[in-house]
Structures are given as C-alpha cells and as structure tokens.
Amino acid sequence: MAHPEVSHQKASYQTALDQWAQDQKVLDQKVLDQKIRELQEWLRQAWQQLADPSMTTFSRRELRNQMKQCTADLRMHLQAASDRPPVPPATPSKGFAKPALRLLAWS
C-alpha cells in the first residue's frame, strides 16, 4: 500500500508537470504569433522598398525572391497557427446559473 505522502507528492508532481506543459504551449503560441507579426512587417517594408524607383533591376529581382521565401514562411506559420488547438483561459469562465429571484410586494 502506498504511503499517503508519496501519493500526494506524485499528484503534486503531475500537477506541476501539467502546468509546465500548459505554459510551454502558451509560450510556443506567443513565439509563433510574434514570428507571424515579424514576417508580416518585413513583407510590408519590402513592398515599400520595391516601390523605390532608384532600385536596380537586379536588386528588385533579389528582393522579389526574398519576398517569395518570406511569403512561403508566413504561409507555413499561419497554417501552424490555425492547426493548433485553442488555449483554454487561465481562469474558468463563469457558467450560466439560475439567478436568485426575489418577489417584491407593493404595499
């Protein structure tokens, strides 16, 4: 028969492990979201740079090739973001409950 203290330690360890896994998922999602924002910003700036009339033909070609690669990376990150399951909120949302009703009488 297992000692109650050992069982408590195992449960405590499992709870900590579950919390760590949840924190990792949140951290991974934050990193993924940040990467998506960075790629979007880079593409926005690349489009502005592409509009510069002083760019050479070679520079435009190189920039368009980089933009294609960035677009592919962005598409991959967006797909990964859409495939991930939603993170449950840290605090449970309030459920609907029957309200306490009072009868008011006019006198």
C-alpha positions as CSV (number, residue, x, y, z in Angstrom):
1,M,0.0,0.0,0.0
2,A,1.4,3.4,-1.0
3,H,2.2,5.9,1.7
4,P,-0.2,8.9,1.6
5,E,2.7,11.4,1.5
6,V,4.2,9.6,-1.6
7,S,0.8,9.7,-3.3
8,H,0.5,13.4,-2.6
9,Q,4.0,14.0,-4.0
10,K,3.1,12.1,-7.2
11,A,-0.1,14.1,-7.6
12,S,1.8,17.4,-6.9
13,Y,4.5,16.4,-9.4
14,Q,1.9,15.6,-12.0
15,T,0.1,18.9,-11.4
16,A,3.4,20.7,-11.8
17,L,4.2,18.8,-15.0
18,D,0.8,19.6,-16.5
19,Q,1.2,23.2,-15.6
20,W,4.6,23.3,-17.3
21,A,3.2,21.7,-20.4
22,Q,0.4,24.3,-20.5
23,D,3.0,27.1,-20.0
24,Q,5.1,25.7,-22.9
25,K,2.1,25.6,-25.2
26,V,1.3,29.3,-24.3
27,L,4.9,30.2,-24.8
28,D,5.1,28.4,-28.2
29,Q,2.0,30.2,-29.3
30,K,3.4,33.6,-28.3
31,V,6.6,32.9,-30.2
32,L,4.6,31.7,-33.2
33,D,2.4,34.9,-33.1
34,Q,5.5,37.1,-32.8
35,K,7.1,35.4,-35.7
36,I,4.0,35.9,-37.8
37,R,3.9,39.6,-37.0
38,E,7.6,40.0,-37.8
39,L,7.1,38.3,-41.2
40,Q,4.1,40.5,-42.0
41,E,6.1,43.6,-41.1
42,W,9.0,42.5,-43.2
43,L,6.8,42.0,-46.2
44,R,5.1,45.4,-45.7
45,Q,8.5,47.1,-45.7
46,A,9.7,45.0,-48.7
47,W,6.7,46.2,-50.7
48,Q,7.5,49.8,-49.8
49,Q,11.1,49.3,-50.8
50,L,10.1,47.6,-54.1
51,A,8.2,50.8,-55.0
52,D,11.5,52.8,-54.8
53,P,12.4,53.9,-58.4
54,S,16.1,54.0,-57.6
55,M,16.4,50.2,-57.2
56,T,18.3,48.3,-59.9
57,T,16.7,45.5,-61.8
58,F,19.0,43.0,-60.0
59,S,18.0,44.4,-56.6
60,R,14.3,44.2,-57.5
61,R,14.7,40.6,-58.6
62,E,16.6,39.7,-55.4
63,L,14.0,41.4,-53.2
64,R,11.1,39.6,-55.0
65,N,12.9,36.3,-54.4
66,Q,13.3,37.1,-50.7
67,M,9.6,38.1,-50.6
68,K,8.6,34.8,-52.1
69,Q,10.6,32.9,-49.5
70,C,9.1,35.1,-46.7
71,T,5.6,34.6,-48.1
72,A,6.1,30.8,-48.0
73,D,7.4,31.0,-44.4
74,L,4.5,33.2,-43.4
75,R,2.0,30.8,-45.0
76,M,3.7,27.9,-43.1
77,H,3.5,29.8,-39.8
78,L,-0.1,30.8,-40.4
79,Q,-1.0,27.1,-41.1
80,A,0.7,26.0,-37.9
81,A,-1.3,28.7,-36.0
82,S,-4.6,27.6,-37.5
83,D,-3.8,23.9,-36.7
84,R,-3.1,24.4,-33.0
85,P,-5.9,23.9,-30.6
86,P,-7.2,26.9,-28.7
87,V,-5.7,27.6,-25.3
88,P,-8.2,27.4,-22.6
89,P,-8.4,30.5,-20.5
90,A,-6.4,30.6,-17.3
91,T,-9.4,31.2,-15.2
92,P,-12.5,29.2,-15.9
93,S,-15.3,31.3,-17.3
94,K,-18.4,31.8,-15.3
95,G,-21.1,29.4,-16.3
96,F,-24.7,30.3,-16.5
97,A,-26.6,29.7,-13.3
98,K,-30.1,30.2,-12.2
99,P,-30.3,33.7,-10.7
100,A,-31.7,34.2,-7.2
101,L,-35.1,35.8,-7.6
102,R,-36.9,37.9,-5.0
103,L,-40.6,38.7,-5.1
104,L,-41.3,42.3,-4.3
105,A,-44.7,43.2,-3.0
106,W,-46.3,46.6,-3.2
107,S,-48.0,47.7,-0.1
